[in-house]
Structures are given as C-alpha cells and as structure tokens.
Amino acid sequence: MLTNKYDGPLNSAAVFALTVPAALYSFIALLNLWLLWLSPFSMLILAIFIFASHASTRFYYAAALSRRLRRGPDLTFSNGGVGLTPMTAPIKLVTADFIRLAAAFPISLIACALTHSPVFSSSSSTTRGTVSAVTIGLDIVTVVFGLAATGVALFIRRGTAYRLNTIHRGPILTLTPTHLEFHPLLEAEPVTIAWDRMPYLAGIDLVTVKRDSTKKARITTTGNPVPTTIDITCLDLTYEQLQRLIGCFACRPQYRGALATDGGVTLVRALINDNPAGWPR
C-alpha cells in the first residue's frame, strides 16, 4: 500500500479507474464545503483540503495517461538520434501526494485558527461566545490527525529515491545509427551498447527497492551471454515494444541510417505501435 509504483497500465480502464474516484472525492469536498457553513469546524476544513487535493492529483494523472494513449510516447530528434522522454507523471503524482500529506499539519493549525476567527465564527451561532467542548475536541482531533499525516509523509519520503530533484531531464532511451543508449533516471551517465554487439532484451523485471517499484531490463550482447541489468523505470514501453525496437535495428543495419534523420521519429513510432505502414521499404 505504501509502495510507490511508476509503471501503471496504459489503457482506458486505468483512466476510468482514476477519473471516477477523483470525481467522487470532488463531490465529497464540495459537500464538506457546504457543511462548513452550517458548522465551521476545523475538521471539515482539513477534509476539504485532503479530498480536493487528492481529486486534483488523480485528475492530472488520468489526463496524463489519456494523453499518452492518444499520442503515444514522447519522441524527439536531437544530436543525430531519436530520444524517448520518460513518463514522469507517476513521479509527479508521488511528489504531489507527499506535499498533500506533509501539509496536513500546518493546514490543521490554519483550520483551527480560521474556525475561531471573528469573521468565520460570526456566520454560525455555534461558535459565538464561549467555544464549546465539541469544537475544542474536534480541534484536538484535527491537529493530531494532521500531525500524524505529516509524520507518515516524512517517513515514507525517506524511502523514495525517484524524486523530481534527483532524476535527470534528458531522454531515457536514445537510438542512433551506431548504438543504443539507456540513461537510467538516477544515473549521471548513460549505458551505451553498440548495434554491432547485437543487443537482445532477455526480459523485464519489476523489483521493489525500499518503497519504490522499479523496472529493470535484462540485456544480453554478443560475447556477454550473462544479462546486464539496466534500470528503465518510467520507460513506458512494454516488453514486446522494447524488444521490437531493439531487435529491428540490431538485426537490420539498413534501417539504422533513418535514425539520423527526421524520419527516424516516424520509424520508431511505427515500430512501437507495430504499424508496418511506417516501416522503410
């Protein structure tokens, strides 16, 4: 439950599964907002913040998955090769969840202050005059809940390696006429494999490291039958798609020249989508 997963299913069912709960959380937040005017308790203010922020992050992730389904992976042509940009939406989602939980404690304090402010309390007879024991009890519960949520967020964050400030901003996979290049998100230097070494994708493994569910590719080459493990977390390609890319250029040298032209993007996209109409003739 506390594991950060960066390899989500790319299908319409996943978008639907994110959108429906997000809409439900939006409704709950609006309902709490209405109840707030009837009884301005700090617990309701904190609930509005939690549900509204949770809904917004899920809407964002659903939109990112929907865009990926419509347009395919982000491909760019630069430096004489075709680069594939990692899908960092899952990392951004984990970061947003951390900020949401970490902010629970200060939000709970702000909620308590708003609850007892003259402007806020004047809208309801329940907070006029002496503060009731119920209100004080709710304030205590709110602060304790906010403190616990912030503590959990900081504890979880310690086991998270894939953060926006720790990953590089370049392509995670680059295909050039001479070589294949993987650049793991947490590594300073890429892993380069020449096409002449006949790289082959032996498999993809999902390995949990601390609280991060990582994605590892096992690559074999000529003269090195023992697979080399490479971190490809956030490379949003299936095993079949990645093997089709590697196998095509490893076994067909006549296709490699296209990678040095603008047509390389079209070719790589056609291979990813298994669309023979875009392959060279």
C-alpha positions in Angstrom: 0.0 0.0 0.0 2.9 2.4 0.8 4.9 1.3 -2.3 5.5 4.0 -5.0 4.6 2.5 -8.4 5.8 4.1 -11.5 4.7 1.5 -14.1 0.9 1.9 -14.4 -1.3 0.2 -17.0 -1.7 2.2 -20.2 -5.3 1.6 -21.1 -8.7 3.3 -21.0 -9.7 1.2 -17.9 -6.9 2.8 -15.9 -8.0 6.3 -17.0 -11.6 5.4 -15.9 -10.4 4.0 -12.6 -8.7 7.2 -11.8 -11.4 9.6 -13.1 -14.3 8.1 -11.2 -12.8 8.2 -7.7 -11.4 11.7 -8.4 -14.9 12.9 -9.3 -16.2 11.3 -6.1 -13.6 13.0 -4.0 -14.5 16.3 -5.6 -18.1 15.7 -4.7 -17.1 14.9 -1.1 -15.0 18.1 -0.9 -17.9 20.2 -2.1 -20.2 18.5 0.4 -17.8 19.3 3.2 -17.6 22.9 1.9 -21.4 23.2 2.2 -21.4 21.6 5.7 -18.7 24.1 6.7 -21.1 27.0 6.6 -23.5 25.1 8.9 -20.9 24.1 11.4 -17.4 25.7 10.8 -15.3 23.0 12.5 -11.6 22.7 11.7 -12.0 19.0 10.8 -14.2 19.9 7.8 -11.6 22.5 6.6 -8.9 19.8 6.7 -11.2 17.3 5.0 -11.8 19.8 2.2 -8.1 20.2 1.6 -7.4 16.5 1.6 -10.2 15.5 -0.7 -9.8 18.4 -3.1 -6.1 18.0 -3.4 -6.4 14.2 -3.8 -9.0 14.6 -6.6 -6.9 17.2 -8.5 -3.8 14.9 -8.5 -5.9 12.0 -9.8 -7.5 14.1 -12.5 -3.9 15.2 -13.5 -2.7 11.6 -13.7 -5.8 10.4 -15.6 -5.2 13.3 -18.1 -1.5 12.3 -18.5 -2.4 8.6 -19.2 -5.2 9.7 -21.6 -2.7 11.9 -23.5 -0.2 9.0 -23.6 -2.8 6.7 -25.0 -3.8 9.2 -27.7 -0.4 10.4 -28.8 1.9 7.6 -27.8 5.3 8.1 -26.1 7.1 11.5 -26.4 9.8 11.1 -29.2 12.3 13.8 -30.2 15.0 14.0 -32.8 18.2 15.6 -31.5 22.0 15.0 -31.6 21.7 12.6 -34.5 19.3 10.2 -32.9 15.8 9.6 -31.7 15.2 10.1 -28.0 12.3 8.8 -25.9 11.4 11.0 -23.0 10.5 9.2 -19.7 6.9 9.4 -18.5 7.5 11.3 -15.2 3.8 11.8 -14.4 3.9 8.9 -11.8 6.8 10.7 -10.0 5.0 13.9 -10.1 1.9 12.2 -8.6 4.0 10.7 -5.8 5.5 14.1 -5.1 2.1 15.8 -5.0 0.9 13.1 -2.6 3.9 13.8 -0.3 3.2 17.5 -0.4 -0.5 16.9 0.4 0.2 14.8 3.4 3.1 16.9 4.6 0.9 20.0 4.5 -1.8 18.3 6.7 -0.3 19.5 10.0 0.1 23.2 9.1 -3.3 23.1 7.4 -4.9 21.7 10.5 -3.4 24.6 12.5 -4.7 27.1 10.0 -8.1 25.4 10.1 -8.3 25.8 13.9 -7.3 29.4 13.6 -10.0 30.0 10.9 -12.6 28.2 13.0 -12.2 30.6 15.9 -11.7 33.8 13.9 -14.3 36.5 14.3 -15.1 36.5 10.6 -15.6 32.8 10.4 -17.5 32.4 13.7 -19.9 35.1 13.0 -21.6 33.0 10.3 -22.7 30.4 12.8 -24.3 30.6 16.2 -22.5 27.5 17.4 -19.2 29.4 17.7 -20.4 32.6 19.2 -19.3 33.4 22.7 -17.6 30.6 24.6 -16.1 27.9 22.5 -18.0 24.7 23.0 -16.4 21.5 24.3 -17.3 19.8 21.0 -15.4 22.3 19.0 -12.3 22.0 21.2 -12.5 18.2 20.9 -12.7 18.4 17.1 -9.8 20.8 17.0 -7.6 18.4 19.0 -8.6 15.5 16.7 -7.8 17.7 13.7 -4.4 18.7 14.9 -3.5 15.1 15.9 -4.7 13.8 12.6 -2.7 16.4 10.7 0.4 15.8 12.7 0.1 12.0 12.1 -0.3 12.5 8.3 2.7 14.8 8.1 4.8 12.3 10.1 3.8 9.5 7.8 4.6 11.6 4.8 8.1 12.4 6.0 8.7 8.7 6.9 7.6 7.5 3.5 9.6 10.2 1.7 12.9 8.8 3.2 12.4 5.6 1.3 11.7 7.3 -2.0 14.6 7.5 -4.5 12.7 8.8 -7.6 12.1 12.4 -6.9 11.9 15.3 -9.3 15.1 16.8 -7.9 17.1 13.5 -8.2 16.2 12.5 -11.8 17.8 13.8 -15.0 15.8 15.7 -17.6 17.0 14.1 -20.8 15.8 11.1 -22.8 15.7 7.7 -21.0 16.3 5.8 -24.3 18.2 7.1 -27.4 18.5 5.3 -30.7 21.3 6.4 -33.1 22.7 4.8 -36.3 25.7 3.4 -34.3 24.4 2.5 -30.9 21.6 2.1 -28.4 21.7 4.2 -25.2 19.8 3.8 -22.0 20.0 6.6 -19.4 18.5 5.5 -16.0 16.8 8.3 -14.2 19.1 8.2 -11.2 22.4 7.7 -13.1 24.7 10.5 -14.2 26.0 8.7 -17.3 24.1 6.6 -19.8 24.7 3.0 -20.7 25.8 2.7 -24.4 25.5 -0.5 -26.4 26.8 -0.7 -30.0 24.4 -2.3 -32.5 27.3 -4.5 -33.7 27.2 -6.2 -30.3 23.7 -7.5 -31.2 21.8 -6.4 -28.1 18.8 -8.6 -27.1 16.2 -7.9 -24.5 16.1 -11.1 -22.3 13.3 -9.8 -20.1 11.9 -7.0 -17.9 11.6 -7.4 -14.1 9.6 -5.3 -11.6 11.8 -5.1 -8.5 10.7 -3.3 -5.3 13.6 -1.4 -3.7 12.6 0.1 -0.3 9.3 1.7 -1.2 9.9 2.2 -5.0 8.7 -0.4 -7.5 11.5 -0.2 -10.1 11.6 -1.6 -13.6 14.7 -3.5 -14.7 15.7 -4.6 -18.2 18.0 -7.6 -18.8 20.1 -7.1 -21.9 22.4 -9.6 -23.4 25.0 -8.9 -26.1 27.4 -10.8 -28.3 30.3 -12.1 -26.2 28.4 -11.5 -23.0 25.6 -14.0 -22.6 25.1 -13.1 -18.9 22.4 -10.4 -18.9 23.3 -6.9 -17.9 20.6 -5.3 -15.7 19.6 -1.7 -16.5 17.1 0.5 -14.7 14.4 1.6 -17.1 11.9 2.9 -14.6 9.4 5.3 -16.3 10.3 4.0 -19.7 6.6 3.4 -20.6 7.1 0.6 -23.2 6.0 -3.0 -22.9 8.4 -5.9 -23.3 7.1 -6.5 -26.8 7.5 -2.9 -27.8 11.1 -2.5 -26.5 12.2 -5.9 -28.0 10.7 -4.9 -31.3 12.7 -1.7 -31.3 16.0 -3.3 -30.2 15.6 -6.3 -32.5 14.8 -4.3 -35.6 17.9 -2.2 -35.5 20.2 -4.9 -34.2 19.2 -7.3 -37.0 18.6 -4.8 -39.8 21.6 -2.5 -40.3 19.9 -0.9 -43.4 17.3 0.7 -41.1 19.8 2.4 -38.8 20.5 5.3 -41.1 17.0 6.6 -40.8 17.6 7.3 -37.1 19.9 10.2 -38.1 17.1 11.9 -40.0 13.7 13.4 -39.0 12.1 10.3 -40.5 13.6 8.3 -37.6 10.9 9.6 -35.3 8.2 8.2 -37.6 10.0 4.9 -37.9 10.4 4.5 -34.2 6.8 5.4 -33.6 5.7 2.9 -36.2 7.8 0.1 -34.5 6.3 1.0 -31.1 2.8 0.8 -32.5 3.5 -2.3 -34.6 2.5 -0.4 -37.7 4.2 -1.9 -40.8 2.9 1.0 -42.9 5.5 3.3 -41.3 8.5 0.9 -41.8 11.1 1.5 -44.5 10.5 -0.2 -47.9 
